[in-house]
Amino acid sequence: MKGFVRAAVLAGIALLQCWAACAQPTDIARLQQRIHEKEAKPNFTADTAYIDILDSVAFGYYRISPDSLFLYSKKALEYSKKAGYRRGESNSLRILGNGYRLIGDWVNMIFYYHEALVSAEKTGDPIGIAKASLNLAMFYADIKKDEEAIVLSEKAGRIFEKMRDSLNFIKALNTIANSLVHLKKFDSALIYYQQTLPLALAMKNQYNIALNHSLVGLTLIKMGRYKEGIARILPTAEYFRNTDDKIRKSYTAGMLALGYYKAKDYPAALRYAQQGLQLAIELRSKSQIADMYEVLTDIYEARKDYPNALHTSRLFKIYSDSVFNDDSRKATDELEARYEYQQKEKLLKEEEARKDQQHRDLVRKNQLEIYIGALVILFLSSLTFVLFRSRKLLKAKNEKIHNQKEEMENLAVKLLLNNQQKDMLFGIIAHDLRSPLHSLNEMLALMKERSFTAAEMNTIILELRQDVDYSSELVNNLLYWASSQLDGLVVKPVELPLRQLADDTLNLFRKMAAEKNIQLKNEIAPSLAGHADKNMIEVVIRNLLSNAVKFCRPGDTISLEAEMSADAIVICVADTGIGIEKPVLDKIIQKKSITSFGTARERGTGLGLLLCREFAEKNNGRFWIESQPGKGSRFYFTISALTLAMSA
């Protein structure tokens, strides 16, 4: 429950981060219509009004579509730079920072917020400075740097108050109050919340009124005044229920689940926790999903529903591990972003200093040109004579130095890659192998403490089987990978009848596929034969089939195909499953390990795909992927054809 309480405090911060992007879909449609009208004019130019509309649409997509946000804000940034529109440039940079915050890319988020702040300071735009400062304050609050968050929020608040920007002034006050709640200074937080309510009422802004009630209600629950807190949050939940804002619906449901649990009204707590979980899953918010599973575990334990408590506890562990990794990266990523920003600023200053020095050098050069020319002629005459006699010796030495340099560079690159691979293996062992073993230990401990019915035992045995299968697959791939990196595997090419090899491998997955109602097809011609290491190719096909089964739905199809190309056999494992999202596909192409979940919650690290690429390349082949989210994936690799290999 501690993690949920912490996240509930940060819920207010998350609400504040997205509240400005509150355009309804109808507003977005209206703004897009204005864009189309401007672009349709014969004398269309991207003026400042057009750029502002692009940024408004990008802002409106914050809680709807990150991809659309990036599309419009990057377009606005490009036009702002071309038009020299500095205020628009600062605004576009800040919106891009919001987008990267939404998808969890903290390095780019900090970079763009800093860029927005620098741009606003150069143009003397106080509102731009205040908004960028407040964005940074919210991030500091998110990573528990509440003192820094309060300082930046106060700075932004003073500017908003002076500029009579009541909407953003409320936002700054609420950010300060949220940090005070996180520091357990509840009375001080309530004072700030009480300052924002009259402003919201004067503006007749129903959103800010509802937000104030939810934040005050959460603070009251933290203070142990559960009934008062629930009474404050219920009208807020009703208000958001009539909107399309899933973020705020999820957080208010979570607040009510916490309040009712604390008040020991477990049926109501369970109802709101399940609502919050469903919305969090739709939003793909790992932290909110973990929090909902945690409060559900506490509710089930309070109701003595131990099988469900065990199930939700296991899921909480999986998601909380992921969130922990995300949180632990935030502080590191912030330092990296700050370092990158300082380095870019330093390089810019050095470039300016270099240009100034070049100008001064040019002046001196013109003054000394005649004298230097005479000295150079004399020097070159002497040097030509010496070089002519020692040319062969110098050439031999240069070649030797060049060869030594190349050897040192190759060695450095190899050492760097080995260290990266070692770090990746340790990371997988520490995280992905730990979770199933931890779950196995918890299940065995629970079985020791109490007896279960036959149905409960079947459920537990099924979960144990999934954990053991996952751990076994992961350990096998780790051993293959480690052996390949330590030059422990020797490629032994032999004749490979591909259809028979495919049939043998498919038989290993027929039971697993039948359980998920997935159809397996072998469409490889009997006459095709390759020339490669049999064990390695079996590992490649086995990993690709296992991956396909994980990410297929009931009724989907997996096919093994092969055909001759100009100089090799192209083998393909194709499926009609859920496909791969572009960010995940980019990480796979970059040879990064990732944790993902199949259609039946099967876990995967991406190590199998790295192993497939490695073994394909060891057999002088290639490996690539084609995928469309929702429509399926095709995994290709090549091996030498038997006839070509024999003739060679």
N, C-alpha and C positions, 0 to 999 in steps of 0.2 A: 504493500500500500504506500510505502514511502516514495517510490518512484512515481506513482500516480499523483500523489499530493504535489510533488515537485513540478510535474508536467502540468497539473491544473493551474499552478501559479503562472507558468509560462504560457498557458492558454490565452490569458489576457494579452500578453505581448504578441502572440501570433495573430490574435484578432486585430490588434492595432496595426500590425504590418500590412494586413490586407484590406482594412476598412476603407482606405481612400480609393481603392479600385472597386468601387461599388456600383459601376454602371450596370443597369439592367440590360439583358439581351436586346430589348427594344431600343435602348440608347445606342448600343453598338451598331445596330442595323441603321439607325438614323445617321450616325457619324459616317458609316461606310457609304451610305447614299450620297452624302456631301462630298466624300472623296471622289466617287465615280462622276459626280456632276462637274467637279473642278477639272478632272483629268479629261473629260469629254470636250472641254472647250478648245477651239482651234488654237488659241494663243496661250495654252496652258504653261505655267511656270510654277516650280515648287517654291512658293513664297512662304513667309513666316506663318501665315494663317493655315496653309496646307500642312506644314510641318507640325503645328500644334494639334491639328485634328488627328494626324497619324499617331502622335504620342498619346492623345486621349483614348484612341481605340486600343493601343497597346496597354495602357493602364487598366482599361475596362476588362481586358482578357486575363488579368492577374489570377483570378480564382476560377477561370474557365479553361484556358488553354495556354500553357507555357510556350508552345511552338508558335502560336499566333502572336503572343506578346513579343517574342524575339523577332518575328518577321516584320512587324510594324515599327518597333523601336529602332531596329538596325537600319531600316529604310529611312526613318526620320533622322537618325544620326548622320547617315551619309549625305542627305540633302542639307542638313544644318552646317556640316563642314564645307560643302561646296558654296553655300550662300553666306558663309561667315556669320551665321546666326548663333552667337555664343550662348545666349540664354536657352535656346532650343537644344543646343549640344549638351549643356549641363543636364537638362531635363531628360533627354534620351539616355544619357549615361546612367542616371539614377534609376530609370525604369529598367534598364538592362540589369543593374545590380539587383533590383527586386526579383527579376526573372531567375537569375542564378541562385538567389536565396531560396526561391520556391522549389527548385530541383536539387538543392543541397550542394551546389558547387561553390563552396565558401571562398576559394582562392579568387575566382573571377568576381564573386560578389564584392569582396573587400576592394579589389582593384578598381572596379567600376564606380563604387561609392567614393573612393579617394579621387578618381579622375573627375567625377561630378563636382566634388568639393573644390578641387583645384580650379576647374573651369569657372565655377561660380565666383570664387575669390578673385580671379583675374578680371572678370567683368564687373565686380562690385555688386553682385546680385544678392541682396540679403536673404530673400526668400529661398533662393537656390542653396545658399550656405546653410540656412536653418534646416531645410529638408534633408540635405545630405548628412548633416550632423545627427539628425534624429534617426535616420536609417542606421548609422553606425551605432548609436546608442541602443537601439533595439537588438542589434547583433551582440553587443557586449552583455546585455541583460540575458540573452539566450545562453551564453557560455559562462554565466555566473560572475561576470565582472560588473557587479551592480554599482559599485562606487563610480567607475568610469562612465557607466550608463547614465547615472544621475547627473554628473557634471555636464555631459554632452546634451542631455535633455533640458537642463536648466538654461544652457547657452541658447539652444534652439527656441525654448519657450520665451525668453526675453525678446528675441527678434520677432516672433510671431505676435506677441502682445503689442510691441511697438508698431508693427505694421498693420495692426487690427485684423489679423487673420485668425478669427475665432475658431474655425474648424481645426486648424493645425495646432493652435494653442491648447485646445482640449486634448489633442493627441499627445502633446508633450507632457501635460499634467498627468495624464493616465499612465504614460510610460514611467514617470517618476514614481507614481503610486505603486505600479506593479513591481518595481525594483525594491521598494520598501516592504512590500508583502513578502518578497523572496528573502529579505533580511529579517523577517518576522517583526517588523516595526508596524504592527497592524493599526494602532491608533493614528500614527502619522499618515499612513496610507489613506485611511478614511477621511482625513482632513483634505487631502488632495482630491479624492473622489467627490467630496461635497462641493468643491470649487467648480468642478466641471458640469454638474447637473444644472445649475441656473443658466449657464451659457447655452447648454443644449436646449433647454426649455425656451429661452429667448429666441433661439434660431428656429424653433419648432421642428427640430431635426429628430424624427422618431428613431432613426438608427442609433444616434448617440445617446438618446434617453435609454433605449433598450440595452446598449452596451454598458452604460453606467450601472444599471440595475444588476446586470450579470456580474460585473467586477466587484461591486459592493457585496453581492450575495456570496461570492466565492470567499471574500475576506471574512465575512461573518462565519462561514463554515469553518474556515481555518481557526477562528477564535473560539470554536465550540458552540456557537449559537446557530445550531443546525436548522431549527424551524424557521427562524428569521431569514437565514440565508436561502433556504428553499423557496420561501414566499417571494423573495426578491427575484429569483432566477426563473420561476415558472412563467411570468408574463413575457420575459425575454425569449424563452423557448417557443411560446405561442407566436410571438412576432416573427421569429426567424422561420417558423414552420410554414409561413405564408410567402416565403421568398425562395429563390433557387440557390441560396448560399449554403452549400454542403459543409463548408469549413466551420461556420458558426453553429450550424445545426449539430454537428458532431461534438464541438466543445461544450455547448450548453447541455447536451445529453450527458456528457461525461461529468459535468459539474453536478447535475441532479443525481446521477448514480452515486457519486461520492457523498453528497448530502444525505440521501436516503439510507445509504449504508451506515454512515455515522449515526443516523437516527434509529438504526436497527429496523427499518422498514424494508426488509429484504425483497419482497415481491416487486415493489416499486423500483428499488435499486437495480434488480435484475432486468426489468423491462427497459429502463433507460440505458443501462450498460450495453444491452444487446442492440438498441438503436444506435448508440454511439459507435459500436464496433462495426456495424454494417456500413455506416457512413464513412468511417475511417478506412475500411477496405476499399470502398469506391474511390476514395481520395488517394489511395496508396501511400498513406502517411504511416511510416513504420513506428514512429514514436507513439502516435495516438493508438495504433493497433496494440502495441505492447501494453500501454496503460489500461486499455479496455480489458485485455486478457488478465491483467493483474487484479483489477477490481472484481472481475467475474470469478477469479480463483477465490478471493476473500469471501465473496457472497456465497459461492457453493460450499466452502468450508463451514461458514456460519450456518448453512442449512443442512449440513452433514451429508451433502451430495458428493461423496468422495470420488466416484469415477469421473464426473464432470470436472471436479476440482483438479484431479490429476491431469486430465486432458488440457485444460486451459493453462495450468501451471507449466506444462511442457511447451505449449505454444508461446507463453510469455517469455520463457527462457530463450527460445529461438530468436524472437524479435528483440528482446532486451539486449542480447549479445550484439545484434546488428546495430541497434541504437547506440550501445556503448562504444562500438567502433566508430560510428559517425561522430559521437560527441568527442571522443578522444582525438579525432582528426581535426575538429574545428579549431582548437587552440593552435595545433601545429600549422594548419592551413593559414590561419590568421598571420602567424609569424612569417610564413613563406610569402604570403601576399604582400605584407609590409616590406619584406626584404626586396621583393621584385619591384615594388613601387619605388623604394629608395634608390635601387640600382638604376632604374630608368631615369629617375630625376638626376642622379649623379652623372650618368652618361650624357644627358642633355646639357648639363652645366659644363662638363668637360668638352663637349663638342663646341659650345659657344666660346669657351676659353681658347680652344684650338684655333677657331676661326680668327679670333682677335690676334692671337700670336702670329698666325699666317700673314695677317695684314701688316703687322709691325715688321716681320721678317722681309716682306716684299719691299718695304720702304728702304730697309738697310741694304737689301740685295741690289737695288738700283744704284745706291751710292757707291757700293764696293765692286760693282760688276767688272770694271776695267782691270782692277788690281787682281781680283780673283781669277779672271780669265787668263792672265799671263802666268800666274802660278799653276793653274790647272794644266796649261799647255806644257810647261816644263815638267810637271809631275807625271803627266801621261806619257811623255816621251821616255822618261826613265823607266816608268812602270812597264811600258810595252816591251822594252829590251829585256827586263827581268822575266816577264811572263812568257816571252817567247822561248827562253831557255828552260823554264821550269813548268811548261804547260802540261807535259805528260805526267809529271809527279803530282801536280795539283789535281789533275783529272782523276788519277787513281785514288788520291786521298778523299776527294769529294764523293766518289762512288762508294767508298768504304763507309764514310760518314752517313751518306744517304741510306745505305743498307742497314746500318745500325739503328738509324732513326726509325725506319719502317718496322724493324723487329721490336723495338721498344714500344712503338705505338700499338702494334698488334697485340703485344703482351698485356699492355694496359687495358685495351678493350676487352680482351679475354678475361682478365681478372675482374673487371667491372661486371661483365655479364654473369660470371660465376657467382659473384656476391649477390647480384640481384636474384638469381635463381635460388640461391640458398635462402635468402630472406623470404622469398615467395613460399618455399616448402615449409619453413618454420611457421609462417603465418597461417598456412592451411592446417598444419598439425595442431597449432595452438587454438584455433577457433573452430574449424569445421569438424575436426575429430573429437574435440572436447565435448561439444553439445550432445551428440548421441550417447556418448559414454556417461555423461552426467544424467541424462534422462533414464538410461538403463539402470544406473545406481539408485535413482529415486524410486523407480518402479519396483525394484527388488526390495528396497527398504519398506515400501508400503505393503508389499505382499507379505513381508515378514510380520508386520504389525497387525494385520487383520486378514480375514478370509474373504473370498469373493465368490459371487455366483458364477455359474457356467458362462452366462452371457458376458459378464464383466471380464472373466478370464480370457474369453475369445478376443475381446477388444484389446486387452493388454498384450496378449500374445501377438496379435496383428501389428501393434505398434512396435513391440520388441523386434519382430521380424524385419520391419521397415528400417529400424535403426541399425540392425546387424547387417542387412543387405547393403545399406548405404556405406557403413564403415568398411565392410569387406571390399566393396568397389573402390573406395577412396584409397585404402591401404595398397591394393594391387596397382592402381595407377601411380601412386607415390613411389612404389618400389621400381616399376618400369621406368618412370621419369628419372629417378635418382641414378639408376643403372646406366641410362642413356647418357646422362650428363657426366658421369664418371668414366666414360669410355668402357663400361662394363658389358655392353652389348656389341656383338660382332655381326655384321650383316652377312647372311648366308643365302644368297639367291638360289632358288630352285624353281622347277616347273610348277605352275599353279593352275590347276583346272578351276576356273573361277566359279562356275555354276555349282560344282560340288562343295567348294569352300563356302559359298553363300548359303547353301542348304544346311550344312553342318552348323553354321553360326546362327541362322534363323531358328533352328530347332531349340536353341538355348533360350529363346525369348517367346516361344509360342504360348506357354502357360501364362506368363506375365501379360502378354498382349491379349489373350483370351479373357483374363480377369477385367481388363479395361475395355473389352469389346472392340479391339483394334485389329484390322485385317493386315496380314503380312503377305507380300508378293515377291517372288523371285523371277525377274524378267531378264536374266542374263542368258545369252545364247549358250548352248552346250559346247559349241566349238571354240569359244574364246579361252585362251590360255595365256597367262602372264609369266613374268620372270622376276621374282622378288623373294624376300625373306618371308617364309610362311607364317612364322610366329608373330612377326611384326604386323603383317597385313591382317591376321586374325584379330589382333588387339585393336587395330584401327576400325575394322568393320564392327567388332563387338561394342566398342565405345560409341560409335555413331548410331547403332541400333538401340543401345540403352538410352542414349540421349533422346532419340526420336520417340521411344515409348513413353518417356517421362513427360514430353511436351505435346502428346496427342490426346485428343478427347475421344469419348466413346463414339464409334462410327467412323473414325478417321482411318486412313490407309497409309502403310509404310511400304515402299518399294525399293528393291535392290536392282540397279540398272548398270549396264556397261556397254561401251562401244569403242571401236577403233578410231583413233585420230591419225594425224599425219605420222607421228613418231612414237605413239604410246597408246595404252588403253586407259580410257577415262571411266572411272567407277563412281557411281552416284548413289547415295542413300537419300531418298526423297520421302517427305511426309506431308500430310495435309493438316498438320496440327496448328498450334497457336502462333507459330512464327517467332521471330526475334525482334525486339525493339531496337531502334538504331543506336541509342547510347550503349546498350549491351553488346550489340554487334561490333561497334567501334572498339570496345575494350577487348573483345576476343581477337580482333584483327591486330591490336597492339600487343597481343600475347600477355594480357593481364588476367589474373585469376579473379573470378567473381562467384558470389553465392546467389543461387536462384532456386526457384521452387517450381516443380512440375504441376500438371493439372490435378494430380491426386496428392499434392503437398510433398512429392518426392524431392529431396534436396540434391543439388549439384554445385560443384565449385568451378566448373569450366576447365579443370585440370585434364579431363579426358580429351577435350578438343586440342589443348596444347600438345598432348601426347600424340594425337593423330597427325598434327602438323609435323612434329619432330620425326616420327617414323616414316611418314611419306617422303620427307626430304632426305632421310638416311638411305632410302631406296631410290634416290635420284629422281623423285617425283615432285609434284606440286600439290598444294591443298588450298581450297578456297570455299567460300560459303555464299549462297544466294538465299535471301529470305524476305518475305513480306508479312508484317504483323497481321495475324488473323487468317492468313491464307496458307501458311506452311513454309517449310525450309527445304533446301537442297544442298547437301554436303558432297563436294567433289574431291577426289584425289586421283593421281595418275601413277601407273607403274609401267615398266617396260613390257612390250609385247614379246611373247616367246620367240616368234620368228625373227624379229629384229635383234633380240639379244643373242640368238644362236649365230646369226650372220656376222655380228660384231665380234 
